[in-house]
């Protein structure tokens, strides 16, 4: 009953959105990342589970909104 409402899935507490933001932080505009690159980044720290494309898409979509707002 006293469990916190949110448990991070990564040891470092980063969300999927933050993982993608960290991955592309220093990239030049127009840089292209493959699903394999994104899957590798999103899998680190969460175990050997496969990351489905829908989860990758959701993480990229969330990160895109932040990038557009903060870095136009």
N, C-alpha and C positions, 0 to 999 in steps of 0.2 A: 504494500500500500504506500510505502514511502519511496518507491522507485521514482527516479527522475523521469519526466515525460519524454526525454530525448536521450538516446544513447548514440554517440558517434560511432560510425562503423570503422573508422580509421584510428590508429593509435594517436596520430597527431591532431585529430579532431576536425580536419578539413572536410568540407563538403565536396561533392563532385564538381560543383560550380567553381569552387576555389582551386581545385586541382587543375582544371582546364585553364583558369586564369593564370595560375603559376606557370603552366606549360608554355603559354603564348606570350607571357609578359615581355620578353625581350625580342619577340619576332618582328620582322619588318612587315609593314602593311602588305597584304596580298599573299602572305606565306600560306602554304597549304599543308595540312596535316591529314594523314591517312587514318582510317578507322583503326588500323593496327597501332599507330602512334597513340591515339586517344585511349584505346583499350589498355595498352601497356601502362599508361600513366594512371588510369582509373583503377587498375587492378592492384597497383603497388599499395601495400599497407592494409589491404582488406582480405588477403588470402588468395588461394588458388581458384576462386570461383570465376566463371566466365562472366564477362560484362556484356549483356545483350545490347544490340544496336539501339534499342529504344532508350536505354539508360544513357548511352553515349549521346544520343540526339538531345535528350532532356538536359544533360549537363552542358552541352555546347550552346543550346538555346538560352539557358539561364546565364551563361558566361557572356554570350553575345550582347544581351541587354545591358549588362554591366559595362562591357567594353564600349558600347556605343554611347552610353551615358557619361562615362568618365574619360574616354580617350578620343572621342569623335574622330 
